[in-house]
């Protein structure tokens, strides 16, 4: 069931990328980054079990941001990198602050049951503040360094497939290490942390390979 959820998320995001670009071209891609970053600010705090290890639910959404970033750089150049990072940070932080503010305002002893349900759904607490900070650091790293790695490979090899897969294999592994260690060290033991890193990385690689389809489709479209 958990595999099915990740697969459905991935397929929907692939169609979303194509639809947003088809409707608004460059602005559509930036809007897509903003929307995905906002959704990530809600979904990534939930964990699901994959092969006996805990994995964050929002991995396909994170990869959607990664793929969208590659498309923007492929079509419009490395100068767009700063805008991509700002787009992500503003959207992700804004949603986190808004949802937490709603949780604080709505809290009272008279609606304790609803607040417990709210906490169970979104799991916003001091523990998950680590996940929030970890995402800011790891995804900012991912976007920045991936942009340079992707652009460098593209310039030297001039291959869309090689650029996407090459940058993904390197950057996603480093991002997985940064995120898991920052978020869950002292929460899980060393074996579980290692398993979480490996499973997180493998899932992102599979999603990234599927995501090469919308990359090809969008790059082949005429940007009128």
N, C-alpha and C positions, 0 to 999 in steps of 0.2 A: 504493500500500500504506500509506504513512504517513497519507494522508487517511482511509483506512478505519479505521486504529487510533484516530485522534482521534474519528471518528464513533461507533465502537463504545463508546469511553469515555464520550462524551456521552450516548448513549442509556442506558447502564447507570446513570449517575449520576442521570439524570432518574427512572428507575424506583426507584432507591435512595432518593431524596428522598421520593417518594410513599409507598413502603413503610415507611420509618422513621416518617414522620408518622402514617400510618394505624395503626401498631402502638403508638406511645407518645406521640403528639401533641407537645407542647412539648419534653419530654425527648428524644423521638426526633430532633427537629431538632438539639438540642445534641449528641446522640450522633453524628449525621451529620456535624456540623462536626468533631468529634474524630476520627472515622474518616477522613474525607477529608484532614484535616491530617496525620494519621499517614502515610497513603499518599503524600501530597505530599512528605513527608520522605524518601521512598525513590526516587520516580520522577522528580522534577524535575531531577535531576542529569544525566540522559541527554538528549542532543540528537538530533533527527531533522531531516532535510532537507525543507523545504517551499518550493517555488518557488525553489530555489537558495539559501535562507537557513536557518541553523540555528535551530531552535525547541525549547524545552523540552518534554519529553514530557508533563508533568503539567498542561498548560493546562486541559483539561476538569475536572480535579480542583480547580484553583484557582477556576474559574468555578462549580463546585458549591458551594464555600464561600461565594462571593459571592451566589449565588442563595439559598442557605439563610439567609444573613444577612438578605436582603431579606424573605424570608417571615417570619422571626421578628419583624422590626421592623414589618412590615405587620400581623401578628396581635397582637403583644404590646407594641408601642410602643418608643420610643427608649431607654427605661430599660434595655433588655436589651443595649445595645451593649457595655458594659463586660464583661459575661459572655461575649459572643461572642468578643471579642478575647482574653480570658484563656483561653477554651476552645481557641482556635487556638494561642496561644503555648505553652501547657503541652503539648499534644499534639505539635506540630511539633518543639519543642526536645527533648522526651523521646525521641522516636524517633531523632532525629539523634544524640544522646548515646549512646543504647543501641547503635545500629548501629556507631558508631565505637569504642565500648568493646569490642564483640565482635571487631571487626577487630584491635584492639591485642592483646587477649588471645590470639587465635588465631594470631598471627604467630610464625613460627619458621622457621629455615633448612630444617627438615625438611618443612614443608608450603608451600614457596614457590610451587609450582604452584597449589595451592588458593587461596592469597592473591592471586596474580595474577588468577585467575578471579573472585575476590571483588571486587577493585578494578575489574576490567573491567565487572562487573555493576552495582556501586553507585557507582564512581568517587569514593569519598570520599578527599580529599586536601586539601592546603593551598589549592590553586586553588579547589576547590569550597566552601571556607569562605566565599569571597566570595558565592557563590550562596546559601548558608545565611543569611548576614547580610542580603543583599539581599532575600530573601524575608521575613524578619522585618520589615524596615523598610517594604518596598513593600506587603505584605499588611496590616500594621497600619494603614498610611496608607489603603489601599483600604477596609478595614472601617470605620474611624472616619469618614472624610470621606464615604464613600458613605452611611453611615447618616444623616448630617445632610442631605446633598443629597437622598437618597431621601425622607426624612421631610418635608423642605421642599416638594418637588414634589408629594408626595401631599397635603399640607395645602392647597396653593394650587390644584391642578388636580383633585384627587379622582379621579384616573384611575390604575388599577393598571398598565395598559400604558404610559402616559406616564411614570409614576414609575420603572418598571423600565428602560425604554429610555433615558430621559433621564439617569438617574444612571449607567447603564452607559457611554454614549457619552463622558461627561466623565471619569469616574474611571478607566476602563480605559485610556484614552489616557495619562493621567498616570502610572499604575502601570507601564505598558509602558516609558515613558521612564526612570523611576526604576530599575526592575529591570535593564533591558538595560545602561544606562550603569554602574551599580554593579557588575554582574557581569562585563562583558566589555570595558570600556574598556581600551585598551592590549593587548588580546588580538586584537581584530578592527579593521580600519581603519574610517574614517568611513562609507564607502559601505555596508559590511556591517552596521555598527551601525544605520544608518538603516533598511536593509532588514529587519533583525531586529525593530526597533521596530514598523514598519508591518505586517509579517506577523503578529507576535504580537498586535497590536491587532485586526487584521481577523479572525483566528481566534477571538479572545475575543468579538468582537461577534456573529459567527455562532453561536457556542455559546450566548451570552446570549439571542439571539433564540429559539433552540430551547428554552432553559430557561424561557421565559415560559409554556410549557405546564404543567410541574409547578407553577409559581407559581399559575396560575389554578385548577388542580385542587385544590391544598391550601387555598388561600384560601376556596374554595367549600365545603370540607368543614366539618362541624360539629365544634367543639372541645368534646367532652363531658368 
